[in-house]
Amino acid sequence: MASQVISFGEMLIDFVPMTSGVSLAESQGFIKAPGGAPANVACAIAKLGGNSAFIGKVGDDEFGRMLADILKKNGVNTDGVCFDADARTALAFVTLRSDGEREFMFYRNPSADMLLKDSELKMDMIKKAKIFHYGSISLISEPCRSAHMAAMKAAREAGALLSYDPNVRLPLWPSAEAARSGIKSIWSEADFIKLSDDEVNFLTQGDPEKEDVVLSLWHDKLKLLIVTDGEKGCRYFTKKFKGKVPGFKVNTVDTTGAGDSFVGSLLVSVANNPYISDDEPKLKEALKFANACAALCTTQKGAIPALPSVSEAQSLISKSSGK
């Protein structure tokens, strides 16, 4: 069975301090958590009953094998995962501040995910996808950038919808300006773009609360632009309508993976209804569910272990609406 949603990009190990609110230097120990935004999205889709695959590269090492196994255990198709004998799986040390927000320190010199070549892509898989989802970290260096461009082009030509979550990680780019131009270099290809209010601010240098600032990121091919506003929920913009969907109040422990949980949930809805961006009531319903998934993902440490099921998200929605 062809995977309806393919996530392309990086998968790595996040080391999260056991104690929140301390610096990396002060932390006495770390919890090892699988991470990497596109891989998180693939797992989120599978956990919500969708059909997903992941395409990317890890090291031919214990961490790389562990990550591929985690994808499989979460119901993700791993036929597109490559193993590099000469490079390590990427590592990231993630500091959780006392408010649950994060700071990153990466070990990639270069890591296996950066070395994916276009000749290693499973093009037959890509051409059968309904949705092709990606981030921006795979655009930072060659040969992975060329592989990303080739995969995106093949998916587009085969009729797939393209989904982009820029997922800004400034420490990985040579400079803020390089990040801005690199992220925007493929902006006008996507049908769906999800970004956070902070990312709107970074990309536009403007106030993310202002509608004209957000709409400066609109382009003609775009079907849906979504801005997530943390616990406040999200804003949506389409060719025909725009609005807000409120978020859910939860006890936030770690925001890692919340955006990926949101995207995974939304892409399951899009896979089931490719014209959802033309139907405002259905879109709002899908975004409410995505907000619930994102909120629940912040109540545990790590991304993949914290991804909620359909019943958990429905339960939060029912509780919040007083049913």
C-alpha positions as CSV (number, residue, x, y, z in Angstrom):
1,M,0.0,0.0,0.0
2,A,1.4,3.4,-1.0
3,S,2.0,5.8,1.8
4,Q,-0.4,8.8,1.6
5,V,1.9,11.1,3.5
6,I,5.7,11.1,3.1
7,S,7.8,13.1,5.5
8,F,11.3,14.0,4.3
9,G,14.3,15.2,6.3
10,E,16.2,14.6,9.5
11,M,15.8,12.2,12.4
12,L,18.1,12.5,15.4
13,I,18.4,11.9,19.1
14,D,17.4,14.7,21.5
15,F,19.1,14.6,24.9
16,V,16.7,16.3,27.3
17,P,17.8,17.3,30.8
18,M,16.1,15.3,33.6
19,T,15.6,18.6,35.5
20,S,13.8,21.5,33.8
21,G,15.0,25.0,34.2
22,V,18.8,24.3,34.3
23,S,21.5,24.9,31.8
24,L,23.2,22.1,29.9
25,A,26.3,22.5,32.0
26,E,24.3,22.3,35.2
27,S,22.2,19.2,34.2
28,Q,23.2,16.0,36.1
29,G,21.6,13.7,33.6
30,F,19.7,13.5,30.3
31,I,16.8,11.5,28.9
32,K,17.4,10.1,25.4
33,A,14.5,11.0,23.1
34,P,14.0,10.3,19.4
35,G,13.5,13.6,17.5
36,G,13.7,15.4,14.2
37,A,10.7,17.3,13.1
38,P,9.9,15.4,9.9
39,A,10.2,12.0,11.7
40,N,8.0,13.3,14.5
41,V,5.3,14.3,11.9
42,A,5.5,10.8,10.4
43,C,4.9,9.2,13.8
44,A,2.1,11.7,14.6
45,I,0.3,10.7,11.4
46,A,0.6,7.0,12.1
47,K,-0.5,7.4,15.7
48,L,-3.6,9.1,14.5
49,G,-4.5,6.3,12.1
50,G,-3.0,7.9,9.0
51,N,-0.7,6.2,6.5
52,S,2.8,7.6,6.6
53,A,6.4,7.0,5.5
54,F,9.7,8.7,6.4
55,I,12.6,9.3,3.9
56,G,15.9,10.3,5.3
57,K,19.4,9.1,6.4
58,V,20.8,8.1,9.8
59,G,24.2,6.7,10.8
60,D,24.8,2.9,10.5
61,D,25.2,3.0,14.3
62,E,23.2,2.0,17.4
63,F,21.4,5.3,17.5
64,G,20.5,5.1,13.8
65,R,19.2,1.5,14.1
66,M,17.3,2.5,17.2
67,L,15.6,5.4,15.4
68,A,14.6,3.2,12.4
69,D,13.1,0.7,14.9
70,I,11.2,3.5,16.7
71,L,9.6,4.6,13.3
72,K,8.6,1.0,12.6
73,K,7.2,0.5,16.1
74,N,5.1,3.6,15.6
75,G,3.7,2.2,12.3
76,V,5.7,4.4,9.9
77,N,7.0,2.9,6.6
78,T,10.8,2.9,6.7
79,D,11.6,1.7,3.2
80,G,13.0,5.1,2.4
81,V,15.5,5.2,5.3
82,C,19.2,5.0,4.4
83,F,22.1,4.1,6.7
84,D,25.5,5.8,6.3
85,A,28.5,3.7,7.4
86,D,30.8,6.8,7.5
87,A,28.8,9.4,9.4
88,R,27.1,9.4,12.8
89,T,23.4,9.9,13.6
90,A,22.9,13.5,14.6
91,L,22.5,14.5,18.3
92,A,20.9,17.5,19.9
93,F,21.1,18.6,23.5
94,V,17.9,20.4,24.4
95,T,17.7,22.7,27.4
96,L,14.2,23.0,28.9
97,R,13.8,26.4,30.5
98,S,11.4,26.6,33.5
99,D,8.6,27.7,31.2
100,G,9.0,24.5,29.1
101,E,10.6,26.4,26.1
102,R,13.8,25.1,24.6
103,E,17.4,26.0,23.7
104,F,19.4,23.7,21.4
105,M,23.1,22.5,21.0
106,F,23.7,20.3,18.0
107,Y,26.3,17.7,17.2
108,R,26.5,17.5,13.3
109,N,29.9,17.4,11.8
110,P,28.6,16.3,9.4
111,S,25.8,14.0,10.5
112,A,24.4,11.2,8.4
113,D,21.1,13.1,7.6
114,M,23.2,15.9,5.9
115,L,24.7,13.4,3.5
116,L,21.6,12.0,1.8
117,K,22.1,12.0,-2.0
118,D,19.4,12.3,-4.6
119,S,20.6,8.9,-6.0
120,E,19.6,7.3,-2.7
121,L,16.0,8.5,-2.9
122,K,13.2,6.0,-3.4
123,M,11.5,7.9,-6.2
124,D,8.8,5.2,-6.7
125,M,7.6,5.9,-3.2
126,I,7.7,9.6,-3.6
127,K,5.7,9.5,-6.8
128,K,2.9,7.6,-5.1
129,A,2.5,10.0,-2.2
130,K,-0.7,12.1,-1.8
131,I,1.2,14.6,0.4
132,F,4.9,15.3,0.6
133,H,6.0,17.1,3.8
134,Y,9.3,18.7,4.6
135,G,11.2,21.2,6.7
136,S,14.1,23.6,6.1
137,I,17.0,21.8,7.9
138,S,17.5,19.6,4.9
139,L,18.2,22.8,2.8
140,I,21.3,23.8,4.9
141,S,24.0,21.8,3.1
142,E,24.8,19.6,0.2
143,P,24.3,16.9,-0.9
144,C,21.0,16.8,1.2
145,R,19.8,20.1,-0.3
146,S,19.9,18.7,-3.9
147,A,18.2,15.5,-2.7
148,H,15.5,17.7,-1.1
149,M,14.9,19.6,-4.3
150,A,14.8,16.5,-6.4
151,A,12.3,14.8,-4.1
152,M,10.1,17.9,-3.9
153,K,10.1,18.2,-7.7
154,A,9.2,14.5,-8.2
155,A,6.4,14.7,-5.7
156,R,5.0,17.9,-7.3
157,E,5.2,16.5,-10.8
158,A,3.4,13.3,-9.7
159,G,0.5,15.5,-8.4
160,A,1.3,15.4,-4.6
161,L,0.3,18.3,-2.3
162,L,3.4,19.9,-0.8
163,S,3.5,20.7,3.0
164,Y,6.2,22.9,4.5
165,D,7.0,23.6,8.1
166,P,10.1,25.7,8.1
167,N,11.0,24.8,11.7
168,V,13.7,27.5,12.2
169,R,16.8,26.3,14.0
170,L,19.2,29.2,13.9
171,P,22.2,27.4,15.4
172,L,22.4,25.1,12.4
173,W,22.6,27.9,9.8
174,P,25.8,29.9,9.0
175,S,23.9,33.1,9.8
176,A,20.4,34.5,10.4
177,E,20.4,36.0,6.9
178,A,21.4,32.6,5.4
179,A,18.5,31.0,7.3
180,R,16.1,33.6,6.1
181,S,17.1,33.3,2.4
182,G,17.4,29.5,2.6
183,I,14.0,29.0,4.1
184,K,12.4,31.4,1.6
185,S,14.2,29.8,-1.4
186,I,11.5,27.1,-1.7
187,W,8.6,29.1,-0.2
188,S,6.5,29.5,-3.3
189,E,6.4,25.7,-4.0
190,A,4.2,24.7,-1.0
191,D,0.4,24.2,-1.0
192,F,0.4,24.3,2.9
193,I,2.7,26.2,5.2
194,K,2.6,26.1,9.0
195,L,4.8,28.4,11.0
196,S,4.9,29.7,14.6
197,D,4.4,33.3,15.6
198,D,8.1,33.5,16.4
199,E,9.0,32.2,12.9
200,V,6.7,34.9,11.3
201,N,8.7,37.5,13.3
202,F,12.0,36.0,12.2
203,L,11.1,35.7,8.5
204,T,9.4,39.1,8.1
205,Q,11.2,41.1,10.8
206,G,7.7,42.4,11.6
207,D,5.0,42.0,14.3
208,P,3.5,38.5,14.0
209,E,0.2,39.7,15.5
210,K,-0.4,42.0,12.5
211,E,-2.3,40.5,9.6
212,D,-0.6,42.4,6.9
213,V,2.8,41.1,8.3
214,V,1.5,37.5,8.1
215,L,0.0,38.0,4.7
216,S,3.3,39.3,3.3
217,L,4.2,35.5,3.4
218,W,1.3,34.6,1.2
219,H,2.1,33.3,-2.4
220,D,-0.2,32.4,-5.3
221,K,0.2,28.6,-5.1
222,L,-0.7,28.5,-1.4
223,K,-3.9,26.9,-0.3
224,L,-3.5,27.3,3.4
225,L,-1.2,29.4,5.7
226,I,-1.3,28.6,9.4
227,V,0.3,30.5,12.2
228,T,0.5,28.7,15.6
229,D,0.3,31.0,18.6
230,G,1.3,28.6,21.4
231,E,-1.4,28.0,23.9
232,K,-3.6,30.7,22.3
233,G,-4.3,28.3,19.4
234,C,-3.8,29.2,15.7
235,R,-4.7,31.5,12.9
236,Y,-5.6,30.3,9.4
237,F,-5.6,32.1,6.0
238,T,-6.9,30.7,2.7
239,K,-7.8,32.3,-0.6
240,K,-11.4,32.7,0.5
241,F,-11.5,33.1,4.3
242,K,-9.4,33.6,7.5
243,G,-9.9,33.2,11.2
244,K,-8.7,31.9,14.6
245,V,-9.2,28.6,16.5
246,P,-8.5,28.8,20.2
247,G,-6.0,26.5,21.9
248,F,-6.3,24.3,25.1
249,K,-4.9,25.0,28.5
250,V,-2.8,22.1,29.8
251,N,0.1,21.7,32.2
252,T,3.1,22.3,29.9
253,V,6.3,20.3,30.7
254,D,8.1,20.3,27.3
255,T,7.1,22.0,24.0
256,T,9.3,19.7,21.9
257,G,7.2,18.1,19.1
258,A,4.0,20.2,19.7
259,G,4.2,21.8,16.3
260,D,4.9,18.4,14.7
261,S,1.9,16.9,16.5
262,F,-0.2,19.8,15.1
263,V,1.1,19.3,11.5
264,G,0.7,15.5,11.7
265,S,-2.9,15.9,12.8
266,L,-3.6,18.5,10.1
267,L,-2.1,16.3,7.3
268,V,-4.3,13.3,8.4
269,S,-7.3,15.6,7.8
270,V,-5.9,16.8,4.5
271,A,-5.2,13.3,3.3
272,N,-8.8,12.4,4.1
273,N,-10.1,15.6,2.5
274,P,-7.7,17.3,0.0
275,Y,-10.2,20.2,-0.5
276,I,-10.4,21.0,3.2
277,S,-9.0,24.5,2.6
278,D,-12.2,25.3,0.7
279,D,-14.5,24.3,3.5
280,E,-14.2,26.6,6.6
281,P,-16.3,24.6,9.1
282,K,-14.4,21.4,8.3
283,L,-11.1,23.2,8.4
284,K,-11.9,24.8,11.8
285,E,-12.8,21.3,13.1
286,A,-9.5,19.9,11.9
287,L,-7.6,22.8,13.4
288,K,-9.3,22.4,16.8
289,F,-8.3,18.7,16.8
290,A,-4.7,19.7,15.7
291,N,-4.6,22.3,18.6
292,A,-5.7,19.5,21.0
293,C,-2.9,17.2,19.7
294,A,-0.3,20.0,20.1
295,A,-1.4,20.8,23.6
296,L,-1.3,17.2,24.8
297,C,2.2,16.8,23.3
298,T,3.5,19.4,25.7
299,T,2.4,17.5,28.8
300,Q,5.3,15.0,28.6
301,K,9.1,15.2,27.9
302,G,10.3,14.4,24.4
303,A,8.4,14.4,21.1
304,I,7.5,10.9,19.8
305,P,6.6,9.4,23.3
306,A,4.3,12.4,23.9
307,L,2.3,12.2,20.7
308,P,-1.4,11.7,21.5
309,S,-3.9,9.2,20.1
310,V,-7.2,10.1,18.6
311,S,-9.1,9.2,21.7
312,E,-6.8,11.3,24.0
313,A,-7.3,14.4,21.7
314,Q,-11.1,13.9,21.6
315,S,-11.2,13.5,25.4
316,L,-9.4,16.9,25.8
317,I,-11.8,18.6,23.4
318,S,-14.8,17.1,25.2
319,K,-13.5,18.2,28.6
320,S,-12.7,21.7,27.4
321,S,-16.2,22.1,25.9
322,G,-17.8,20.9,29.1
323,K,-19.5,17.9,27.4
